[in-house]
Amino acid sequence: MLHAQTLLTIVLMLAATYSTRGLGYVALRNRRLSPRARALLHAAPGCVLISVIAPFFVTSSPAGLLALGATVAASIRLPMLPTVLIGVAAAAVLRAVLP
């Protein structure tokens, strides 16, 4: 059962995420983007992934380090979404199994 505060946090994070996406679309809908701006927008998801997995670089937890390894290995061969799913699943399973 989710606590009310947890549910509220999830809903607010969802609202923040989709409002920034929507506002970006509204602000850029009638503009032509330069090649540099396009490259920046294509690189943004990778930056987000790095910010999510970066804390595992400074952990001494075996589960965290193994999950980091699985995420890095997946990122070499797979697109963003499968990489994120593998990283999250690896972290969940390894944290449940390892101390």
C-alpha positions as CSV (number, residue, x, y, z in Angstrom):
1,M,0.0,0.0,0.0
2,L,1.4,3.4,-1.0
3,H,1.5,6.1,1.6
4,A,-0.3,9.3,0.7
5,Q,3.0,11.3,0.7
6,T,4.7,8.8,-1.6
7,L,1.7,8.9,-4.0
8,L,1.7,12.7,-3.9
9,T,5.5,12.7,-4.7
10,I,5.0,10.4,-7.7
11,V,2.1,12.5,-9.0
12,L,4.1,15.8,-8.6
13,M,7.2,14.3,-10.3
14,L,4.9,13.1,-13.2
15,A,3.4,16.6,-13.4
16,A,6.9,18.3,-13.4
17,T,8.2,15.9,-16.1
18,Y,5.3,16.2,-18.5
19,S,4.9,20.0,-18.0
20,T,8.5,20.6,-19.0
21,R,8.0,18.4,-22.0
22,G,4.8,20.1,-22.9
23,L,6.2,23.6,-22.4
24,G,9.3,22.7,-24.5
25,Y,7.0,21.6,-27.3
26,V,4.9,24.8,-27.1
27,A,8.1,27.0,-26.9
28,L,9.8,25.3,-29.9
29,R,6.8,24.4,-32.1
30,N,7.3,27.2,-34.7
31,R,11.1,27.3,-34.6
32,R,13.8,25.6,-36.7
33,L,16.5,24.1,-34.5
34,S,20.1,24.4,-35.5
35,P,22.2,21.2,-35.9
36,R,23.9,22.0,-32.6
37,A,20.5,22.3,-30.7
38,R,19.4,19.0,-32.3
39,A,22.6,17.3,-31.1
40,L,22.0,18.7,-27.6
41,L,18.4,17.4,-27.5
42,H,19.6,13.9,-28.8
43,A,22.3,13.8,-26.0
44,A,20.0,14.8,-23.2
45,P,18.6,11.2,-22.5
46,G,22.1,10.0,-22.0
47,C,22.8,12.7,-19.5
48,V,19.7,11.7,-17.6
49,L,20.9,8.1,-17.5
50,I,24.3,9.1,-16.2
51,S,22.7,11.2,-13.5
52,V,20.7,8.2,-12.4
53,I,23.6,5.7,-12.3
54,A,26.3,8.0,-11.1
55,P,25.7,7.4,-7.4
56,F,26.6,3.7,-8.0
57,F,30.1,4.8,-8.9
58,V,30.8,5.9,-5.3
59,T,29.1,3.0,-3.5
60,S,30.9,0.1,-1.8
61,S,27.8,-2.1,-1.9
62,P,28.4,-5.2,-4.0
63,A,24.8,-5.0,-5.2
64,G,25.3,-1.4,-6.4
65,L,28.5,-2.2,-8.1
66,L,27.1,-5.2,-9.9
67,A,24.0,-3.3,-11.0
68,L,26.3,-0.6,-12.3
69,G,28.3,-3.2,-14.3
70,A,25.1,-4.6,-15.7
71,T,23.9,-1.2,-16.7
72,V,27.1,-0.2,-18.4
73,A,27.2,-3.6,-20.2
74,A,23.7,-3.1,-21.5
75,S,24.4,0.5,-22.6
76,I,27.1,-0.7,-24.9
77,R,24.7,-2.8,-27.0
78,L,21.2,-1.6,-26.3
79,P,19.1,1.6,-26.7
80,M,18.2,3.7,-23.8
81,L,14.9,2.2,-22.7
82,P,16.1,-1.4,-22.4
83,T,19.3,-0.2,-20.7
84,V,17.3,1.6,-18.1
85,L,15.0,-1.4,-17.5
86,I,17.9,-3.7,-17.2
87,G,19.7,-1.4,-14.8
88,V,16.6,-1.0,-12.6
89,A,15.8,-4.7,-12.6
90,A,19.5,-5.6,-11.8
91,A,19.6,-3.2,-8.9
92,A,16.3,-4.5,-7.5
93,V,17.2,-8.1,-7.8
94,L,20.8,-7.7,-6.6
95,R,19.7,-5.6,-3.6
96,A,17.1,-8.2,-2.6
97,V,19.7,-11.1,-3.0
98,L,22.9,-9.5,-1.7
99,P,23.4,-7.9,1.7
